[in-house]
């Protein structure tokens, strides 16, 4: 996930915002993206 995000030039906050827009819900934030990228949580 991190490799794709950085290839797009997106921050963790931007990715969270984009995911929320696609899902139509405000359920993802920067902290969640960080946990996913570090393997502490699964999406």
C-alpha positions as CSV (number, residue, x, y, z in Angstrom):
1,X,0.0,0.0,0.0
2,X,2.8,2.4,0.9
3,X,4.6,1.9,-2.4
4,X,1.5,2.7,-4.4
5,X,0.6,5.6,-2.2
6,X,4.1,7.1,-2.5
7,X,4.2,6.4,-6.3
8,X,1.1,8.6,-6.6
9,X,2.7,11.2,-4.5
10,X,-0.1,11.0,-1.9
11,X,0.2,11.5,1.8
12,X,-1.4,9.1,4.3
13,X,-4.1,11.8,4.9
14,X,-4.8,12.1,1.2
15,X,-5.2,8.3,0.8
16,X,-7.6,8.3,3.8
17,X,-9.6,11.1,2.2
18,X,-9.8,9.3,-1.1
19,X,-10.8,6.0,0.5
20,X,-13.6,7.8,2.4
21,X,-14.9,9.4,-0.7
22,X,-15.0,6.2,-2.6
23,X,-16.7,4.3,0.3
24,X,-19.1,7.2,0.9
25,X,-18.2,7.0,4.6
26,X,-15.9,8.8,6.9
27,X,-14.3,5.7,8.5
28,X,-10.6,5.9,7.5
29,X,-8.0,8.3,8.9
30,X,-4.3,8.9,8.6
31,X,-3.6,6.8,11.7
32,X,-5.4,3.8,10.3
33,X,-3.4,4.0,7.1
34,X,-0.2,4.1,9.2
35,X,-1.3,1.0,11.1
36,X,-2.1,-0.8,7.8
37,X,1.3,0.1,6.3
38,X,3.2,-1.0,9.4
39,X,1.3,-4.3,9.6
40,X,-0.4,-3.5,12.9
41,X,-3.9,-3.8,11.4
42,X,-5.4,-5.3,8.3
43,X,-7.6,-3.2,6.1
